Amino acid sequence: MSTERAIVEAVKSQIATLVNGAGSYTYDLTGTDRVVTGQRFQPHRVPGVYVFFGGIVPAQTPGVTVLSRFDRTLTVQVEGWVAADSSAPGEAALDALDLGSDIMRAIETDRSLTLAASGVRDLEVGVQTADGQELDRPGLGLVVLQVSVFYTERAGA
């Protein structure tokens, strides 16, 4: 399995396992088919999370990156949909923010995604929310997270 696939699957796994509605988590995503890879929005899956591969960019630093290695940044896009708790203006976006916070907390629990041995050094998470009304999905909130994962691979490995 490639390092990149392992990273995407680790992001998905941490969300599906840790966002359980208990303790500091608002939502429960542990049910069957709540967190999926590479699929489009499905109305029956709310709350639901969709994990997508976003791309890889080189991140070599001259004089720092060892010549026998490659530093890279992989982006994983995570989209979450949630039903609004009320019809109050802005509520759907705020509920999406709660879901985003749950997902961010789960991902950041282990910033190496348990893949330190595979070269994962760190990650950063950016979050945006939207009211589903703006996207022709009234009563729903959308959160989009951009997860940048920084990792190193051996040349030719």
N, C-alpha and C positions, 0 to 999 in steps of 0.2 A: 504494500500500500504506500502511496506517495505521502510525503510530509504534508502536502497541501490538503489532500483528502483527509488525513488524520486530524488536521486542524479544524476543518469544517465539521467533521463528525464529533470532535471534542466540544466545540461550541454548542452544537445541537444537544449533545448528551448532558452538558452542564445545565442547560435551560430545562430540559425535560425531566431531569432528576431533582434539581434543587428548588425550582419554582413550584412549591407544593401547597401554598395557601396557609401554611403554618408559620408561627413566629412572626418575623418581619415581612413575610411575603403576602401580598394582597390577593394574588390569583393562584389558582391551581392548574398547572399545565402537565401534571403527571399522567393524565388519562391517555388511553390509546389514541394515537393519531392527532394529538394536540400540537406537537412540534414535528414539522416535516421539512424535508430538503427539496428545494427546487420545484415546488408546485405553485400554482396560482391560487388566489384567495378562494376559499370554499365557504359559503354562508353557514353550512352546518357546523363549521369548526370555529366557534366563537366562545370563549377566547381561543385564539389560535395563533401559532407562530410559524413563519416560513423562513427558512435559512437558505441563502443563495451565495454562491461563490462570486466574488466581485472583481478579482484580478490580482496580479502580482506585479510589483515594481522592484527594480534593483535598489539597494540601499548601501552600496559600498562607500566607505569613507577612506579616501586616499591617506596612506600612512597609518591607518588604524585597522582596516580590514586585512586580515592575513591573506596572502596571495593564494593559498590552497583552499580558501573558503569563499562563499558567497553570502553576503547579507541581503536579505529580502524582506519586503513588507507585503503580506497577503491581506486583502480586504474581504471581509465576510459581511454581507448585508443581511440584517435580520428585520423582518417585518412582522408586526404584531397587530391583531385586530381584536377589539373588545367592544361589548355592548355597553352603551351609556347607562349609568345608574339612574339617571333622571333626564327629563327633557329640558332642564335649565340650560340657558345659553352657555356654551363653552364646556359643559360637563363631559361630553364625549372626548374632547382633547385632554381634559384633566384625567379622566379614567385611563386614557392611552398613556399618559405620563406615568401613572401608577404602574401600569404593565411594563413600561420601559424601565422604570426603576427596579422592578423585580428582575427583569432580564439582565440589566446591567450588574446588579448585585450578584446574581448567579455566575455570570461570566467572570467577574472580577474576584470571585472567591479564591481562585487559583490562577494568577496571571500568567503562568506557564501552561495553563490548560492541561496539567499533568503530563506535558510533553517536553519537559526540560531536557530529557535525554535525547530527544529528537531535534534539539537546537532552538526551541521556542524560548525567547528571552523575556518578552514582555508583550503587553497589549494596551491599547487605548480604545475607549468607546465614546462615540458621539451620538447624540439623540435628538430627534425631531418628532413632533407630534402634529396631527391634523384632525380636524373634525370631519367625520365621514360625509357630512352634508356637502362639503366642498368637493367631494369625490363621487357624488351621486350614490352614496351609501348612508342615508340618514339613519340616525340612532346608533351609529358605530363610531369608534375612535380608532385612529391609525397611529402607530409609533414605528419609526424607522431608525434602526441603530446601525451605524457604520463601525465595525470592529476592525481595527488595524492591528495585525499580529506581526511582531518583529521576530525573525528567526534567522538562523545561520545554517548553511549546509556545506558539507565538504565538496570540493570540486570533483566531478566525476563519480560521485557516490550515488 
